[in-house]
Structure formats: structure tokens, C-alpha cells
Amino acid sequence: MQTILAVVLAMGAAANAPATSAPAAKQTPARESYGLAGGRDRVGCVMTHRKIKRFPVAVSILSPGPAYEESPPLRGQVVSALSKPCKQLENASVEPDEPAAKAYAVRLDKTPSEEDSYWTGMIAFDGAAPASLRTCGSREGIHFTAWKGKPLRSARLWHAYYYLDYEAEPDAETRCRQRDYAE
């Protein structure tokens, strides 16, 4: 099973700051550390519980395995707040459901090189604790999760669900386990 260790995924100003003896940055709560992103071509949105007040925010969007073939991160910027999620995420959810996740516009630095220009992935913002990221498939969608350690064997930190709008049959390697989506 493939997973990605997300040591530094977001690429904000703190990532580019020179090394000093300043105190360590405050760790962000898990529910505000991650986001679900989706879009088409260079335009999309992110759903997250994080309150973003200053724009732009540079981000990397990952699609960790095994449900997807791992690919290089998409790089872009969160550019503004939205009143509702974009079309690609209108049927997605980010736990916990209450209060509702916020939606923000995302612009990619370049168009994905894939034949189909639709994309979906996870964002880990600055201040997120290192985590193992995982995706898995269910009958009608994809679960995105962040884990404190080894996926399925450690505490789950974050969960989002992307509804595919059609029925799928994941193989044994990509199929979700109960711990992926259990509350």
C-alpha cells in the first residue's frame, strides 16, 4: 500500500523563511490543517475548516495512493473566499460536518498534463503536524484521510469524502476499510 508522508506539503511564507532561532510555529488543529481540493484545468476550489484571511496562499495538492496512481503534486494558490464550493466539490464533504467547511477558489500554476483535466486531491496547510495521507475507494466515492502514523493503525486526524456520482468497484488494494470512514 502506498502512502505519502506529508512532512511539508504546503508552501506558504513560513516554508520559505530563513532558518533562525525563533520559537517553533504553533501547530494547527487537525480539522484546520487539511483541505479537499478539486477542479478542472487550472481553476478549482478547496473545502476546509481553516479560516483564510490573507490571499494568496501557495499550496500543493496531492493525490496519495493507492486509489489513485501517485502523481507529482499540483501547485497553485488559494486566491479568494467563495460563498459555496465549486461544481467539482458540491457533493463532497469534509468532517466534521458542523460547522460547515469553508470554500475558497484555487488557481493552479499550470494545467494538469493528464488527458482528462479534472483533478482532485488533498492540501496540508502550513502548521500541520506530519501525517500519513491515504485515499481509498468505496462504491460511490473516494475517501481522503490523514493519519497520525501508519494509516489504519494509528489515530485518524482528518477525513473528507468525494462523491463520484457513479458506482465503482475498487479492487482489494484500493478498497476502503471501516477505519477509513468510521466516525
N, C-alpha and C positions, 0 to 999 in steps of 0.2 A: 504494500500500500504506500502510495506516495503522499507525503505531506510537505508543507513548506514551513520552516521555522522562521517566523516573522520577527526578526531581531530589529531591523529598521526598515519599515516599508514606506512610511510617509516621508515626504521630502520637503518639509517646511523650513522655515528660517532657522530653527534650532538645529536641524541636521547640518546646516552649512556654517554654523557659528564656529569661531576658532576655539580650540581647547584652552580652558582656563581652570583655575582652581575654584570656580564658582560652585555653589551648592547644586546638588543634583536636582533636575526638574521634578516637579510634583507629578506623581503617577495619576493618570486619568482613570476614573471608574470604568469598568469593563463595558457597561452599557453605552458609554460615550466614546469608547476607544475605537469602535469599528463601524463600518457602514457597508451597505449593499449598493452597488452601482450598476447601472445598465444604460444602454443607449444604442444608437445607430450612427455609423460613420464617426464623425468627430464630436457629436452632440449627445448628451445624456443627462442623467441625474443621479444623485446619491440620496439614500434614505438613512438617517442616523438619529440618535438621540443627542448628539453633540450640538451645542449651540455655537454656530459660527457667526462671528460679528464683523470680522475683517476679511475682505476679499482682495485679491485671490489667495487661495490656499493650494499649494502644489501637492499633488497626491500621486501615488502609484496604485494601480488597480490590478489585483491578482486573481487568477482563476486557478486555485490549487487543485491537484489531483485527488482522487482518481476519477471522479465523474467527468472531468474534462481532461483532455490531454494538456499537460502543463505547457504554458507558453510564457514568453517574456512578459513582464508587467507592461501594462499600458500606462503611459504617463500623461498627466493633464493637470487641470486646475479647477477647483471649485470656485465658481465665479459670482454666484448670486443666490439669494434665497428664492424659493418658489412657493406658491400658495398650495400646490398639490404635486404629487410625484409625476414625472413624465410618463408617457404612454407605456414605455418598456417596463416600468415598475408599478403600474397602477394596481396590479393584482399580487404584489409582493408584500411581505410583512417582516418587520424587524421586532424581535422580542425585547422587552415586554411590550404588549400592545397598548398599554396605558402608562403614561400619556403617549399619545400618538407620536411616531417618529417625524422628524422634520425633513423636508425635501429641499435640495439645493441643485442648481444647474452645474453641470460638469462639461468642460470642453477639453478634448484630447489634443495633445500636441501634434499628432499626425493620425491619419486614418488607419484603422487596423488593416493589416495586409491580407486578411483572410478573404476568400471569395464572398462569403456572407458577412456583411459589415455590421451585423448585430453583435453586441458584446455584453457580458455580464461578469461581475467579479466582486471582490471584497476590497475595502480600504481599511488599513490600520493607520489611525492618525498619530501624530506626534504625542508622546507621553504614554502610549500603550505599552503595557508590560509585554515582554517576549511571550509569544504564544505559538502553538502549532495550529495551522489553518487547515481545514478539511472541507471538501464538498462530497456529497453523495446524492444518489438519485432515488426518488420514490416513484410511485405510479404516475403522478401527475406534475412533479416538480423537482426542484433541486434544493437541498438544504445546505446552507453555508454555516460553518461553525468555527469558533476559536476555542482552543483548549489550553489549560494551564501547563500541561505537559504532553505526554503521549495521548493522541486522540483516542477516545472511547475508554481510556483507562485513568484519566485524570479529570479534574473538575472542568466542566464546560463553562466558559466565560461569556459566550455570546452566541446567538443563533438568529439566522434570517432564513426566509423561505421564498423561493422564486417559483411562481406557478407557471407551468409551460403551456397551459391551455390545450393540451392533448395528452393522451395516455401513453406512457412509456414503460418499457420493461428493462430495467437495468440488470446487467449481468451480476454475478456473485461478487466480483471485486468492487463494483461501483454502487451496489445496493446499500441503502441506509440501514443502520442498526437502531434499535429502540433508543439507545443513549443519544443518538444524533438529534432526536426531536422530542424526547420526553421532557415534560415540564418539571 
